[in-house]
Amino acid sequence: MAANSRIFVARLVGLGVYGPSGESIGKVRDVVAALRLDRQPPRVLGIVVELPNRRPIFVPMLRVAAIESTSVTLATGQVSMRTFELRPTEILVVGQLIGAAVRVATTQAAAHVADAAIEQSRTRDWDITRLAVRERGSRLGRRAPIQVLGWNDVRGTAITDLLGATISSTQQVLLSFEGLKAADAASVLREMPPKARNELADALPDDRLAELLGELPDDDQKEILGHLDENRAADILEAMDPDDAADLLGELNPGVRARLLELMEPEESEGVRRLLQYSSNTAGGLMTPEPIILTPDATVADALARVRVPEHTPALSSMIFVVRPPQATPTGRYLGSVHTQRLLREPPFELVAGVLDTDMAKLSPDASLPEVTRFFATYNLVCAPVVDDDEHLLGAVTVDDVLDHLLPDNWRDQGLGDMVAEDPTGLGQHVS
């Protein structure tokens, strides 16, 4: 991300948006922020990108790799082409907040918002932390100077005005989800009556709903997905991690599964289709087809930059896989891996080819769940490569996916104490 962590939103409008390989995607039109029930700085959800055909799409902030003075670079070239629609609990920073009438809290002077600054927190979320405001009615007809004030030093912003209006119970739940971890929000969703849960699913942004579905039991996943219209269900599956999407599709009847795969973007469905070829209790069924992959001419600095991308889980970020082109799975010949811990001890200009671990064992896509479990225990890993007989990297298995399949099917419905009482190992009957 940009070295300057404070960015004024008005300066982003019109900047070119590019994929990781430099491919042009569109231009920044606006920034989307979430409403909040409290007076804490609103969280930035993403950017509205105008495509060359002038259609606006939404790109989540997690997919933004860098914001520079002249451009915005995404961590992935794969973005949803669905036309952007503003949800009830969201606000456009340029379209609604900038220009809004406000008052300076300390003096009660009337002013208007000239710009809004977003900053990245320690959790890597982006928030609207400051507002640039200009007071009205200055003396001698001169324009008053712009003041940059903290979010809580300004009153009557468009966001607080919207909160002053009547908010439905569904919108209140949405607002209360702000800041909750996915597992905690999914727990709340799971306890809601079916009608309220479906209303909430309709109102949630695609990426957030996809994140919550990954934390729900299979039956709840199927129920919510079945409530959505086909096109949105396909969008949700695209936003899910490929292994989670494959697990969910595997629970559906073949006709519904085929229709949803057909509606997904080809580059999004390809990896999911490959995962569906394997049994869910094998390394091939457990793996993600999108680990961190580099070619041998990449530097240590390149590798560390990829590790820092916030959408990668800690387990995936623990290891870089090095291959011959192509980098998309199934890749060219697998050469070896580099542990992130090792990268931290090497000069930034060193090539990853020079620090490869070529001796680490590999998993076959047909390895059974007990074999995968023993592999992780033997080598003390949290991420492991899955390689076919022709030495192509197919993906990677992470320890969280292994645990998810080792635990009893209803583990999300039970408290930890109940699980321990019923099964002291916490592993059910899966491992032998």
N, C-alpha and C positions, 0 to 999 in steps of 0.2 A: 504494500500500500504506500501511498505517497508519504515522503518524509515529513511534510507539513501536515500534521494531523487535524488542523482546523481549516475547513474549506467553506467558503461562502457560496451558497447554492446558485445565486444568480450568475456566477461566473462559469458554472457548469453548462448552462443552457447553450445548445448549439455545438458543443464539443463532439468530435467524432468518437464513436464507440467501436472498438476493434476486438477480435478474438485473439487467443493466445499466439496464433501464428501470423498475426497482422492483417487478417481478413477483415474488411469493413463490414459492419453490421448495421449501423445507422447513426443517428445523432441524439444527444440527450435533449429531451423536451422538458422534463420536470423531475422532481423528487417526491416520493410518497412517504408520509410519516403516519404513525399510528396514534389515535386518540388515547388518552389515559384518564382514569378516574381521579388520580391524584395530581399534584402540581409538579411532579417530576418531569424532567425534560423528555419530550416525546421521542420514541425510538424510530429511526429511519428504516423503512422496510425495503426500499429499493429505488430504482430509477425507471422512469418512463422513457423508452427509446423509440424514436420515430424511424421506421424503416424507409428505404428508398421509395417505396410506393405510398409513403405518408401514413401508413397504418401504425398506430402506437401499440407497443407491447411492453410487458413488465419484466424487469430483470432484478431478482433479489440481490440485496447487498452482499450476501454470501458468495455470489458469483462474480463480484467485482474484485479483480486482483490488484489494480493500481489506478489511482486518480492523479493525473498529471495536469500541468497548466494548459496543455494543448490537446489532451485526449484522455479517454477512459478505456482501460484494457480489462477484458473479462478473463476469468480463470478457465473458462470453457467456451468453445464456439457453439455449443449446443444450448439453445434457449427456446423457451416456449413461444410459438408463433401465434398464440391465442391473443386476440385483440384485447388490449387493456381496458378494464372496467373498474372504476373507483368503488370501493365497498363502503358501507355506512359508517364504519369506524376508522376510516382513513381520510387523510387530507392531502391535497397537493400543495407543496410548499410555495412554488412560484405562482400557481394559479389561484390559491386561496389565502395563503398566509402573507406573502409579500404584498404590500399595499394596504393591508388591513389597518383600521383605526385602532389605536391603543393609547394607554396612559403610562407615563413613567411612574413607577410605584412610589418613589421617594418624594416627588414634587407634585404628582397628579397632573402634570402637564400633558396636554393632548399631543399626540404624535402619530406617525404612521410607520409601518415596518418597511424599511428600505432593502433589507436583505436578511438572511438567516444563515448562521454558521453551524455546520455539523462537525462533530468530533468523534473519534473512535475511542471507546473506553477500554479498560484493561481486559474486558471479556470479549473484545473485538467487535462489539456491537457499535453502531453509529447512532448518535443522539443529536437532536437540535439543542445545543447548549447555550447559544447566544443569539441575540437579535440586534441588528443594526437599525436604529430608529432615528427619525428626524422629527424634532418638535415643530408644531405648527405655529403660525402667527408670530414670527420673529420681528424684532423692531426694525424700522427703516426699510421694510420690504426685503431685507436680506434673508437668504435661506439660512436656516439654523444649521449648525454643524451636525454631522452624524455622530451619534453616540452608540457604542457597542456595549450592550448591557446583558447581564445574565438572564436566563429564561425566567427566573422567579422575580426579576426586577422590573418586569413589564406586566401590565394588567390589561385584560380585555382583548387578548389575542383571538384570532379566528378559532383556534382550537378550544379555548375556554368558552367562547360564545357558543360553539356547537355543543359543548358539554352542558351548557345551560338549558338547551332544548330538551324535550322529552326523549329519553333513551329507552328503547325496549329492553325487556329482560334478557333477550338474546344478545343484544349489544352490550349490556352490562357484563354478561359472562365473558364476551369477547375481550372487553377491556380488562377484566380481571385476569385473563390469561397472559397479559403482557408481563414479561419477566419470569413466568413460570417455566421450569424445565419441561421438556416434552413428556417425560414419564409422569410428572405430577399433573400436567394438564390432561393427559390421556386418562389418568385415574378419575379426574372430575368428569370427563366426558363419558366414561364407562358407567358411572352411577346415575346419569341423567335418564329421565323417561325417554322412550324411543322418539316421540314427537319433538321434544325439545332438542334431543341429540341431532336429529335430522335438520332442524332449523339452524342449529349451530354449524353443522357441516356445510350447509348452503352458504353461510356467511363467512366462513374461514377462508383466508387466502390459500391458494393451491399448495404452496410449499409448506405452510403450517399444517394443513390437513394431512398432507403426505407424511410429514414428520410424526404426527400423532397416530396415524394408522399403523405405523411401524411399531408403536408401543402398545397396541391393543391386541387382545386375543383374536384368534382366527374368526370366530363366529361374529364378533362385533365388526371386524374388518369387512366381512362379506355383507353384513347388513347395511353398513353405511355406504359401501360402494354400490350396492344394489339400489339404494335410494337415489343416487345421482343419475343424471342423464348420461347417455353413452359417451358423448364428447367430453364432458367434464371428467367422467371416470377415467377416460384415456389420458387426459391431462394430469390427473392425480398420479396415475401409474408412472407417467414420465418423470414426475417430480420425486418419486420414491427412489430409494437406493435400489439398483437393479436386482439384488438378491432378495430384498423384501418384496418387490413387485412380483418376482417369479414365484415366491412362496405363496403370495395371495392369489395369483392367477392359477396356481396349481390346485387351489381349493375350489375353483369354479368349474361349472360343467363345460365340456369341450366347446360347445357352440358359443357360449358367452365369452370364453377365453379367446377363441379365434377372432371374434368380432372386435374385442377390445385391442388385441394385438394389431389388427388391421387398421384401427383408428389412430394408433400411436404413430408418432413420427418414425420413419424407417431407422434412422440412426439411434433412436432411443429403444426401439423394440428389438433391434438385432441382438444386443447383449442379453436381453431377457429371454429371447427365444433359445439362445444357446444354453442358458442356465436350465431351462425347462427340459432339456434333453437328459439331464441327470436326475437321479433319485435325490430327494431332499436330504437324505441322511448319508450323502457322500461328499467328498471334498468339492466335486464339481457343483453339487447342489448348494453347498454352504458358501462358496466363494463369491466375491464381488468381482466383476470383470473390469473394474475401474480403479486398480491400485495406482500408486505413483510410479510411473515408468519413464525412464530416460534412456538416451543412447549413450554409448561410451565416450563421445566427444563432449558431453556436458561437463561443466565444472562443479566443484563442491558448492560454490555460491549459487549456481542454478538449482542444485538439489535442495539446498536449504530454503531457497525461495519457494519451491514447490511444497516443502514440508509445512511452511507457514500458512498456506491457504487454509482458512478457517473451516471450509466445508469438509475437509478431511478429518476423520475421527482420530483420536490419539493413537489407536492401534494401527490404523493405516499409515499414520505419519511416522511410525517407528522404523519403517524400512523403505528403501528405494530399490526398485528392480531395474536392472540394466539389460537392454536387449539390442539386437540388430534391428534396423527398420524392417517393417513398419512398427510403430509404437502402439497402435490400437490392437487390442486383443482379438483373436490370437496373434501374437506378435511374431517378429522375426526370431532368430535363434536367441534363446535365453543364455545370457553370459554370466549372471551372478547377481548378488544383492549387496547393498551397503546399509549398514545399521546407522540410524540417525546419530546415535551416540558417537560412532566413529567419525562421522562428518564434522562434528563439533571440535574434533581434535586436529583437523587437517587445514592447511592453508586454503583460502577461498579460491585461488586460481588453479589448484590441483585438479586434474581430470578424475572423474569418478571411476574411470577404467583402472586407475592406479591404486584404488583402495577397495577393490571388489573382494567380497567373500565368495570364492568359487567352490568352496568345500561344503557349504551348508546343504543339508539334505533337502529334497523336494518332495512334494506330495503329488501323487497321481490323481487325476480327476475321479477315478473310480475307488479311491481309498474310502473305507467305511468310517462311520463316525467313531467307533472305538479306536481304529487306527489313527485317525486324526487327533483324537484326544491324547493318545500315548505319544504321538509325535510332538505335540506342544509341551507335554510334561517332560519328555526326554531332553529337548533342546532349549527349554525355558524361554519360549518365544511368545509374542502376542500377535504376530503376523507371519504367514508362511506362504511361499509361492506354490502355485498349482501349475504343473508343466506336463505336457503330453509326451508321447513316445518319440515325437519328432523334434523335441526340445523347443517347442513354442510355449511361451508363457500364456496361460489361459485366464489367470486371475490370481487372487490371493484370498486366503481364509484368515479371518481375524478371531481372536479369542472370544469376543463378545458374541459372535455368531455361533461358536461352538457351545458356549454356555447356554444360549437361548434354546438350543436343541437338546442339551443334556437335562435341563430342568423339566419338571413335570409340565404337561400341556396346559394345566390351569394355574401355573405359578403366578401369573399377573393378578389372579383373583384371590390369592391367599396372602396373608401377612407372613412375615419372615418367621415369626414364632410358630404359626400353624404348620408351615412347611417343615421346620426342624422337628416338630413333635411327630409328624406323620412319617417323615423320612430323614433320619439324622444325617445321611450323606448329602441330602439335597439333590441327588442325581437320578432319583426314580429308578427305572429298570433299563435305562438306555445303554449303560456301559457294562460290559462283561469282561 
